[in-house]
């Protein structure tokens, strides 16, 4: 979470006002002083408030507790346990643990180029591939035939269309977002089974 993000604070009596996130530490957030006197008087230690905000056009919200005030009038707030943000896609993505287990290879249609990497996340609508080598793939490319390793070590053959290509220098690879094309009933069952197994693995942590 970054600092200097505009936020909307909502109290239990539905009073709403705006503030700014001034700083973020490991355990606390610092909010700018409120101009609304009624709201300011409510910013006491132990007060629970709802925080709504938007960052890079992505809305998110969380609830947290005021823990104190600083000499400049700003407020200390406990770091929330969970931050909720809706995804912009039709299907929820499930992040993959130990992606090196789940290899992906494909041919780029009408090209002699191949793409290889690992499954980074998966949804009922498609997958994201982590590609470490230089790739000539671009948005709109068709990947066929493609091979994807499943949970039990078996592979599934399918076709995909590339929806996005984003380089991630910090992670050291390129994320290639793909949508499934014309899955058969059997392929859908295999994908659903894979997603369920991945969700169970994450739930155990």
N, C-alpha and C positions, 0 to 999 in steps of 0.2 A: 504494500500500500504506500502511495507517495504522499508527500506533504503538499500544502497549498492547494488542496482540492476544495471547491465549494461544496458545502453540505447543508442539508435541511434537517433540523432537529424537531422531532415530534414528541410532545409530552403526553402523559396519561390522560390529561383533560382535553387532548386534541389541539392544544396550543402549538402553533408551528412557527419557527423562525429560522433564519439562515445564519450560518457561521462559516469559518474556514478551518480546515485541518492545518495547523501550523507546523507540527512536528510529529514524528513517529519514532518510538523507541521499542525496545524488545517487549516491554510489558505495558506500556501506556501510550495514549494518544494525547496530544495537546490541541485544544480547540480555542479559537479566538474569542475574545470577550463579546457578549451579546449586547446589542443596542436596546433591545426590548427589555424594559425594567422588570416586568412581570416574569419573563422567562429567566432573566438573570437571577432573580430571587429564588427560582426553583433549582438552580444549579448547585445543589448542596450535596455533600458526600452521602452516597447511598441512593441518590436519585437515579432511576432507570429511565433512559430515553431511547427512542428509535432514531437511527441515523439513516437518511436516504441521500444518495449522491449519484453522480454520473462522472465517469472518467474515461476519456477517449471514446465517448459516445456509448459506453457500456454502463447501464444502470446497476447499482448494487445497494444493499441495505443490511443493517445489522442492529442489534440491541446491545447496549452496554451501560455501565454504571459510572457515575461521577465519583472520583476518589479524592478530589481536593481542588484547590485553586492556587495559582502562583501570584507573586507580588505584582505582576503587570496586569492582573485581572483575567488572565486566560485560565482555562479549566483543564484539569487532568481527568482523563477517562481511561478505564481499564481496557486493555486490548481484548476485543471480542473473541469468543471461542469459535464462532462461525460467521462467515460473510457470505451472503446469498447474492448471486447474480445470474439472471436468466441467460441462457445461451441463445444465440441468434439463429440457430439451426432447428430443423424439424425433429431431429433425433439427438438424444443426449449422448455425448461422447464418453466412453469409458477409457481412462488412461491405462496403459499397459505396464505392468511391473516386469522388470528384467527383459527389456525389449530385444536383447540379443538372442533370445530363444526363438523369436518369431520372425524368421527370414521372409523376405519378399523379393521376388524377381519378376520382371515383365519385359516384353518387347513393346516398343513404341510403334504403333501402326504407321505404315507407309514410310518407315525409316529403318535403317540398319542398326540404330542405337538401342541399347538395352538399359534398363534401370534396375538397380538392386539396392536393398536396404533392409530396414526392420519396421515392423508394425508398431507405430507410436501410440495411436489410440484407435478405437473402433466404435462404430455405432451401427444401428440397423440400416442406415442409409449409405455408409461408406467407411473408409479408413483414412488415417493419416500415416504416411510413410516417412521414416527418418532416413535420408539419403546422405551418406558421408562423402561419396566421390562426386566429381564434377558430372553434372547431368544436363542433357540437352532437352529435357522434358519441359513443356510449357503448358499454360492454361489452355484447355480445349483438346489436348492430346488424348488419344485413345490408347489404353494399355491393354494389349491382347496378343497372345495369351499371357495371363498373369498367374503366378503361383504364390500362395500364402500358407505359411506354417501355422497349424492349429495347436491347441493346448496339449493334445496327446502325442504331438510330434508328426501327425499325418499332415498332408497338404491338401489344399483345395484349389481348383483351377477356376478362374473367373475373369470377367472383363470389367474394366473401369474407365471412367472419363476423369481427367484431371481438372479440378475446380480451382485450385490455388497452388502457388509455388512461393514459399517464403524462406529466405535464407535466415538462419539463426546463428550468427557468429559466436555468441556466448555458449551455445550448446555444441557448436562445432559441426552442425549438419544442416541440410535443407529439409524443411517440412513440405511434403507434397500431399495436399488434400485431394482425395479421390471419392467419386460417387460410384456405387455399384451399378452395373448395366445388365439388365435382363437376367436377373438371378432366377435359377430354376427353384422349384419347391424344395428339392434336396439341398441345394446350396444355401437357401434361406434358413433351413433347419440347422445346418452346420454353423452358420454365422451366429444364429441365436444361441446355440449351445456354447459356442466360444465366448460370447459376451457374458452369458450367465456364469460361466466358470471364472472369468476375469473379475466380475463383480463380487463373487464369493471370496476370491483371493484377497481383494481389497478390503472387504468387510472384516476379515480376520485380523487385520492390522490395528 
